[in-house]
């Protein structure tokens, strides 16, 4: 590690000093190593600070249903940063293509929950038994002034029968092995009932999985009944795409 390397270099310098064998080359080597080490430590500390800040912001968003304006690129980058520990020590990777300049008036906590579920599903189901795997998250503003999110993985994919039931509550191929069968059902309801959008899933055995989400820049306002309770929107036809 950087710390142990600097400690060893300091020990070498101390030994040379005590023996009266201090040379210009020894001091130069120590200074170069010290500068290299401090650069890495400062970079790591900055990264840690950014990660802690992202965790705090995402935690606040996901612990509330507060609607607010937010920058899509910044919000998704923060969410992805907090998800890194899920796959950091694995051979799997997540890359992003997120354009700047898209502002949404919506629910960032709900949006973050979508991405979390997408990544979790890919890691748990798509890459099972695989020694490699690539996930990609992209976003763009389409001609209808709606946000299109595209998440894909190059994993195992789904059989047609599984794809047809992908939104069904309590349906899981991991029964008894940590799967609740609620992940994609929650995703579907967040997209349709909270964010006011639509979702489609494409998958085939051996061809990975692609998820397409279309969202309005401004989410619909929740309907409230006379007694103050929030009313959900009407249910819509579910649309997995085979």
Secondary structure as GFF3:
##gff-version 3
##sequence-region A 1 242
A	DSSP	alpha_helix	2	18	.	.	.	ID=ss1
A	DSSP	alpha_helix	24	62	.	.	.	ID=ss2
A	DSSP	beta_strand	68	71	.	.	.	ID=ss3
A	DSSP	alpha_helix	72	83	.	.	.	ID=ss4
A	DSSP	three_ten_helix	84	86	.	.	.	ID=ss5
A	DSSP	beta_strand	92	98	.	.	.	ID=ss6
A	DSSP	beta_strand	103	106	.	.	.	ID=ss7
A	DSSP	alpha_helix	108	121	.	.	.	ID=ss8
A	DSSP	pi_helix	122	126	.	.	.	ID=ss9
A	DSSP	beta_strand	133	141	.	.	.	ID=ss10
A	DSSP	beta_strand	146	153	.	.	.	ID=ss11
A	DSSP	alpha_helix	160	164	.	.	.	ID=ss12
A	DSSP	alpha_helix	183	189	.	.	.	ID=ss13
A	DSSP	pi_helix	190	194	.	.	.	ID=ss14
A	DSSP	beta_strand	198	203	.	.	.	ID=ss15
A	DSSP	beta_strand	209	216	.	.	.	ID=ss16
A	DSSP	beta_strand	223	224	.	.	.	ID=ss17
A	DSSP	beta_strand	230	231	.	.	.	ID=ss18
A	DSSP	beta_strand	240	241	.	.	.	ID=ss19
###
